Amino acid sequence: MNEKELVKLLHDLQEKRISPEEAVGQLRRHPFEDLGYARVDHHRSLRHGFPEVIFGRGKTVEQVAGIAERILSHSRNLLITHATPDMYRELAETVAGLTYHEVARCITRRGDDTVYGKGDVLVITAGTSDLPVAEEARVTVEIMGNRAALVSDVGVAGIHRLMAVREQIFNARVIIAVAGMEGALPSVVGGLASCPVIAVPTSIGYGASFGGVAALLGMLNSCSSNVVVVNIDNGFGAGYVASIINRLP
């Protein structure tokens, strides 16, 4: 239940279109529902504008299916990150309208396609190898009700490629910059953009990249004051925060 649905419920109660008992019945399982192996947060939509997101890795197919079923009993949209094809096949047997995003490793169901964001979110990658993380960010941004564009392989090794998309950079309301290696791309993008830039370090690189730590430290030390940083390979986190920022007045 999101804020709009809660207001409608209270209005229906006020206008006596539903009884107090019916209203209590709809609210009974709020704010969370205990499944034994998970406590599903049904008030997440009220706080963040989107239902709880399932992190698939480490969960069994049955657990993911059980949590997804309860989320969809209260919400029209669903996002599962780090999902496997087996999870998708299991869910698709009982839930209609699912999409499996192979590169992003995400499962989505979009029953509400309302655009809530005030502007465009631009996702930029330094290299093609960064695409899985970038796609996770893009899928997150879109399922949360935003317009998103993805530009790939415009890293600093060929900076002229980035200049070719500068108009998109100038016009974006939020930018997600995804890079491995030394992680220089977000600082360059931040120097061009007038909006917040969310930097995502990836684990792409050779030995001294230390699995993304080098990129993470470089981004944390960015000279561009409009750059903030999320964890290594956390495309979802970047997309989530970008969506919240894009909803602000």
Secondary structure, DSSP 4 states (H G I P E B T S, - for coil): --HHHHHHHHHHHHTTSS-HHHHHHHHTT-SEEE-SS-EEETTHHHHHSSPPPEE-TTS-HHHHHHHHHHHHTT-SEEEEES--HHHHHHHHTT-TTEEEETTTTEEEEES------SSEEEEEESSGGGHHHHHHHHHHHHHTT-EEEEE-S--GGGHHHHHTTHHHHHH-SEEEEEE-TT--HHHHHHHH-SS-EEEEE-S-S-GGGGGGHHHHHHHHT-S-TTEEE--TT-HHHHHHHHHHHHH--
